[in-house]
């Protein structure tokens, strides 16, 4: 098998694993905040065992360290709202909302990453709006708050993905990931005492939880799978795969993640019983726009993949 073919299979395997993160988020019974806190903490502990990470920390200037730490807070809020959307709605809804990150990036990236504004990207953002309307109309009323939280999660992806691009050439990927997730863990620790007092009861119930209560054996096993198998493993594999494939091919593959997540949610969770046909029509509209984007975008060289461990596959080839 040629290196390119092997890389193609590796990146698709990574995308399937990232698709499982939504499924695991639904299966784990913990509320969103302790779930995300435990996931981030487990990944940070695993990374702390690597000497390469410590060498990168010693070599990093303090100003850059704090810049990455700030981005890490946005990462934590992204994961918190993503899993909150799963708890408030379901895995299919959350995965569909995250597909909006590409459209949000088209709007915020020119300001944050100091790139040229693109009329093509603005058109992409407009193109997904009918899909969003169909998605909202295809879910039960009680799930619509999950759509709002999921859309906020997609906006956070666009924000920290764009900021990461300004910093991308200044740090070793595993070290950057450790800093961002470590800072995110600290931020969630500080946020935890405030969550029970959130004014919307449904959100407080979906998010709030005691960080120091030991989860059940099933939840611990699923958290380990989420942290190690669906975070660190695809991170390592994707870094290898990106050496042998183009940015276009990689972006086209990772844009399929919501498709994989929705298919897995139907097969494993039976979520199609909770959703109406307009939802799936809206999914088709949103994903069509997102999948067309790499066809129209100018391919760019991809030397780093820091965001892979923090936003699953989002922003990979932007």
C-alpha positions as CSV (number, residue, x, y, z in Angstrom):
1,X,0.0,0.0,0.0
2,X,1.4,3.4,-1.0
3,X,1.9,6.1,1.8
4,X,-0.8,8.2,0.3
5,X,-3.4,5.4,0.3
6,X,-2.4,4.5,3.9
7,X,-2.7,8.2,4.9
8,X,-6.2,8.3,3.3
9,X,-7.4,5.3,5.3
10,X,-5.8,6.7,8.5
11,X,-7.5,10.0,8.3
12,X,-10.9,8.4,7.6
13,X,-10.4,6.1,10.6
14,X,-9.6,9.3,12.7
15,X,-12.8,10.9,11.4
16,X,-14.9,7.8,12.5
17,X,-13.3,8.0,15.9
18,X,-14.1,11.7,16.2
19,X,-17.7,10.8,15.1
20,X,-17.9,8.5,18.1
21,X,-17.2,11.4,20.5
22,X,-20.8,12.5,20.2
23,X,-22.1,9.0,20.7
24,X,-20.0,8.6,23.9
25,X,-21.2,12.0,25.1
26,X,-24.7,10.7,24.9
27,X,-23.9,7.3,26.5
28,X,-21.9,8.8,29.5
29,X,-24.5,9.7,32.2
30,X,-22.4,12.5,33.7
31,X,-23.6,16.1,33.1
32,X,-21.6,18.1,30.5
33,X,-19.2,19.9,32.8
34,X,-17.9,16.9,34.8
35,X,-17.8,14.9,31.6
36,X,-15.6,17.5,29.8
37,X,-13.5,18.1,32.9
38,X,-12.7,14.4,33.3
39,X,-11.9,14.1,29.5
40,X,-9.6,17.0,29.5
41,X,-7.9,16.0,32.8
42,X,-7.3,12.4,31.5
43,X,-5.7,13.7,28.3
44,X,-3.5,16.2,30.1
45,X,-2.3,13.4,32.5
46,X,-1.5,11.2,29.5
47,X,0.4,14.0,27.8
48,X,2.3,14.8,31.0
49,X,3.9,11.4,30.8
50,X,5.7,12.4,27.6
51,X,9.2,14.0,28.0
52,X,8.7,15.8,24.6
53,X,5.9,17.8,26.2
54,X,8.1,19.0,29.1
55,X,10.9,19.9,26.7
56,X,8.5,22.0,24.7
57,X,7.2,23.7,27.9
58,X,10.7,24.7,29.0
59,X,11.5,26.2,25.6
60,X,8.2,28.2,25.3
61,X,8.3,31.9,26.2
62,X,5.9,33.0,29.0
63,X,3.9,35.3,26.7
64,X,3.2,32.5,24.2
65,X,2.3,30.1,27.0
66,X,-0.4,32.4,28.3
67,X,-1.6,33.0,24.7
68,X,-2.2,29.3,24.3
69,X,-3.7,29.1,27.7
70,X,-6.3,31.7,26.7
71,X,-7.1,29.7,23.6
72,X,-7.5,26.7,25.9
73,X,-10.3,28.4,27.8
74,X,-12.2,28.8,24.6
75,X,-11.5,25.1,23.8
76,X,-13.0,24.1,27.2
77,X,-16.1,26.3,26.5
78,X,-16.4,24.7,23.1
79,X,-16.4,21.2,24.5
80,X,-18.7,22.2,27.3
81,X,-21.3,23.6,25.0
82,X,-20.9,20.7,22.5
83,X,-21.6,18.1,25.2
84,X,-24.2,20.3,26.7
85,X,-26.0,20.3,23.3
86,X,-25.9,16.5,23.3
87,X,-27.5,16.4,26.8
88,X,-30.1,19.0,25.8
89,X,-31.0,17.5,22.5
90,X,-29.1,14.5,21.1
91,X,-25.9,13.5,19.3
92,X,-27.3,14.1,15.8
93,X,-28.3,17.6,16.6
94,X,-25.0,18.5,18.2
95,X,-23.0,17.0,15.3
96,X,-25.1,19.0,12.8
97,X,-24.6,22.2,14.7
98,X,-20.8,21.8,14.7
99,X,-21.0,21.6,10.9
100,X,-21.8,25.3,11.1
101,X,-18.2,26.0,12.3
102,X,-17.1,26.4,8.7
103,X,-19.6,29.1,8.1
104,X,-18.8,30.9,11.3
105,X,-15.1,30.8,10.5
106,X,-15.7,32.5,7.2
107,X,-17.1,35.5,9.2
108,X,-14.7,35.7,12.1
109,X,-11.4,34.5,10.7
110,X,-10.6,37.6,8.6
111,X,-10.6,39.7,11.9
112,X,-8.9,37.2,14.2
113,X,-6.4,35.6,11.9
114,X,-5.8,38.7,9.8
115,X,-6.6,37.0,6.6
116,X,-8.3,38.4,3.5
117,X,-12.1,38.6,3.6
118,X,-13.6,36.1,1.1
119,X,-17.0,36.7,-0.7
120,X,-17.0,32.9,-1.4
121,X,-16.9,32.1,2.3
122,X,-19.6,34.6,3.0
123,X,-21.7,32.9,0.4
124,X,-21.1,29.6,2.2
125,X,-22.4,31.2,5.4
126,X,-25.6,32.3,3.6
127,X,-26.0,29.0,1.9
128,X,-26.3,27.1,5.2
129,X,-29.1,29.3,6.6
130,X,-32.0,27.4,4.9
131,X,-30.5,24.2,6.3
132,X,-30.5,25.7,9.8
133,X,-34.2,26.6,9.4
134,X,-35.1,23.1,8.4
135,X,-33.1,21.6,11.2
136,X,-34.9,23.8,13.8
137,X,-38.2,22.8,12.2
138,X,-37.4,19.1,12.3
139,X,-36.8,18.7,16.0
140,X,-39.2,18.6,19.0
141,X,-39.6,21.9,20.8
142,X,-37.8,20.8,23.9
143,X,-34.6,20.1,21.8
144,X,-34.4,23.6,20.3
145,X,-32.4,25.0,23.2
146,X,-29.9,22.2,22.3
147,X,-29.6,23.7,18.8
148,X,-28.9,27.2,20.3
149,X,-26.2,25.7,22.5
150,X,-24.7,23.7,19.7
151,X,-24.6,26.8,17.4
152,X,-22.7,28.6,20.2
153,X,-20.3,25.6,20.3
154,X,-19.7,26.0,16.6
155,X,-19.0,29.7,17.0
156,X,-16.4,28.9,19.7
157,X,-14.7,26.4,17.3
158,X,-14.4,29.3,14.8
159,X,-13.0,31.6,17.4
160,X,-10.3,29.4,18.8
161,X,-9.5,27.8,15.5
162,X,-8.8,31.3,14.0
163,X,-6.7,32.3,17.0
164,X,-4.7,29.1,16.8
165,X,-3.8,29.9,13.2
166,X,-2.1,33.1,14.5
167,X,0.0,31.0,16.9
168,X,0.4,27.8,14.9
169,X,4.1,28.1,14.0
170,X,5.3,28.9,17.5
171,X,4.9,25.7,19.4
172,X,5.3,21.9,19.3
173,X,1.9,20.3,18.7
174,X,1.7,18.0,21.7
175,X,3.0,20.7,24.0
176,X,0.4,23.2,22.7
177,X,-2.3,20.6,23.2
178,X,-1.2,20.0,26.8
179,X,-1.2,23.7,27.6
180,X,-4.6,24.3,26.0
181,X,-6.3,21.4,27.6
182,X,-4.6,22.0,31.0
183,X,-5.8,25.6,31.0
184,X,-9.2,24.4,30.0
185,X,-9.3,22.0,32.9
186,X,-8.4,24.8,35.3
187,X,-11.1,27.1,33.8
188,X,-13.8,24.4,34.2
189,X,-12.7,23.8,37.8
190,X,-13.3,27.5,38.5
191,X,-16.6,27.5,36.6
192,X,-18.1,24.4,38.3
193,X,-19.3,26.1,41.5
194,X,-21.3,28.6,39.5
195,X,-23.1,26.2,37.2
196,X,-25.9,25.1,39.6
197,X,-27.0,28.8,39.8
198,X,-27.5,29.2,36.0
199,X,-30.9,30.9,35.6
200,X,-32.3,28.4,33.1
201,X,-33.1,25.2,34.9
202,X,-32.8,22.9,31.9
203,X,-29.3,24.2,31.1
204,X,-28.2,24.0,34.8
205,X,-29.4,20.4,34.9
206,X,-27.6,19.4,31.7
207,X,-24.3,21.1,32.6
208,X,-23.8,21.1,36.4
209,X,-22.3,18.3,38.4
210,X,-19.8,17.6,41.2
211,X,-16.3,17.2,39.8
212,X,-15.1,15.2,42.8
213,X,-17.8,12.5,42.8
214,X,-16.3,9.2,41.4
215,X,-18.3,8.1,38.3
216,X,-19.7,4.6,38.0
217,X,-17.6,1.9,36.4
218,X,-19.4,2.1,33.1
219,X,-18.9,5.9,32.9
220,X,-15.2,5.5,33.8
221,X,-14.7,3.0,31.0
222,X,-16.4,5.2,28.5
223,X,-14.4,8.3,29.6
224,X,-11.2,6.3,29.1
225,X,-12.3,5.4,25.6
226,X,-13.3,9.0,24.9
227,X,-10.0,10.4,26.2
228,X,-7.5,7.9,24.9
229,X,-9.1,6.1,21.9
230,X,-11.1,9.0,20.5
231,X,-8.8,11.9,21.4
232,X,-5.1,10.9,21.7
233,X,-5.1,8.0,19.2
234,X,-6.6,10.0,16.3
235,X,-4.4,12.9,17.2
236,X,-1.3,10.8,16.7
237,X,-2.6,9.1,13.6
238,X,-3.7,12.3,12.0
239,X,-0.3,13.9,12.5
240,X,1.2,10.9,10.6
241,X,-1.4,11.0,7.9
242,X,-1.0,14.7,7.2
243,X,2.6,14.2,6.1
244,X,1.4,12.2,3.0
245,X,-1.8,13.9,1.8
246,X,-2.9,17.3,0.6
247,X,-4.8,19.9,2.6
248,X,-7.7,19.5,0.2
249,X,-8.0,15.7,0.7
250,X,-7.7,16.0,4.4
251,X,-10.4,18.7,4.7
252,X,-12.8,16.8,2.4
253,X,-12.4,13.8,4.7
254,X,-12.9,15.5,8.0
255,X,-15.9,17.4,6.8
256,X,-17.6,14.0,6.7
257,X,-17.5,13.8,10.5
258,X,-21.1,15.0,11.0
259,X,-22.2,12.4,8.5
260,X,-20.4,9.6,10.4
261,X,-21.7,10.9,13.7
262,X,-25.4,11.0,12.5
263,X,-25.1,7.5,11.0
264,X,-23.6,6.1,14.2
265,X,-26.4,7.9,16.2
266,X,-29.0,6.2,14.1
267,X,-27.4,2.7,14.2
268,X,-26.4,2.8,17.9
269,X,-28.9,5.1,19.6
270,X,-31.9,5.0,17.3
271,X,-32.1,8.8,17.2
272,X,-34.1,8.8,14.0
273,X,-37.2,8.1,16.1
274,X,-36.8,11.5,17.8
275,X,-36.4,13.6,14.7
276,X,-38.6,14.6,11.8
277,X,-37.8,14.5,8.0
278,X,-37.1,18.3,7.8
279,X,-34.2,17.8,10.2
280,X,-32.5,15.4,7.8
281,X,-33.2,17.6,4.8
282,X,-31.6,20.5,6.7
283,X,-28.6,18.3,7.4
284,X,-28.3,17.6,3.7
285,X,-28.3,21.3,2.9
286,X,-25.7,22.2,5.5
287,X,-23.4,19.4,4.7
288,X,-23.7,20.0,0.9
289,X,-22.4,23.6,1.5
290,X,-19.7,22.4,3.9
291,X,-18.5,19.6,1.5
292,X,-18.4,22.0,-1.5
293,X,-16.2,24.4,0.4
294,X,-12.9,22.5,-0.1
295,X,-13.8,22.3,-3.8
296,X,-13.9,26.0,-4.1
297,X,-11.2,27.0,-1.6
298,X,-7.5,27.4,-2.6
299,X,-5.5,24.5,-1.1
300,X,-3.1,25.5,1.6
301,X,-0.1,23.8,3.0
302,X,-0.7,22.1,6.3
303,X,2.3,21.7,8.6
304,X,0.6,21.7,12.0
305,X,-2.4,20.0,13.5
306,X,-2.6,21.5,17.0
307,X,-6.4,21.9,16.8
308,X,-7.0,18.3,16.1
309,X,-6.8,17.3,19.8
310,X,-9.0,20.2,20.8
311,X,-11.8,20.4,18.3
312,X,-11.8,16.9,17.1
313,X,-11.2,17.4,13.3
314,X,-12.6,20.9,12.9
315,X,-10.5,23.5,11.2
316,X,-8.0,20.9,10.0
317,X,-7.3,22.3,6.6
318,X,-8.6,25.8,6.8
